């Protein structure tokens, strides 16, 4: 089970989460209004956990596009 699925299983459907280790994507998501739920350590790196939205896929593609 992926980490994203594990987080989704723990939360209500209304509280679905998306996570990334990409600092610049995290900054972009935060600036576009995504709520930061959690920030956890994974070794020397951090994992940013955001409240998910139905438009997240398009938002992420816009960032990388």
C-alpha angles and dihedrals in degrees: 000000000000120000090245091055091047091053091046090052091054096050134062115263086251089056097050114156139215123198135196139174092205107109095198093048088049090053091049093049091048092050091050091056106267113149116237107228101176144355114202135177121247104181108299092340132076130229116215114210117197135185103258126236131197088243095053095106092055092044092053091047089051090054094051094037 
